[in-house]
C-alpha cells in the first residue's frame, strides 16, 4: 500500500484490512496513534480496566 504522506495521514481500519484488530494511524513523523489499554494486576492476573481512545480520533469522526 502506498500512501502520500503530504496530502493525508495514513490510516488502517480493522473493517478494511484483514487481520487488523483495531484502527491505527501514523503521523508525518511515523508515530502511531491507536487506542491503548489501562491494565491492573488483580490476583496475579492482568485485567483491562479501561480503554483509552486515540489521541486524534478516527478519520470517520
Secondary structure, DSSP 8 states (H G I E B T S, - for coil): ----TTTS--EE-TTTSTT--S-EEE-TT--EEE-EEEEEEETTEEEEEEEE--SS--TT-
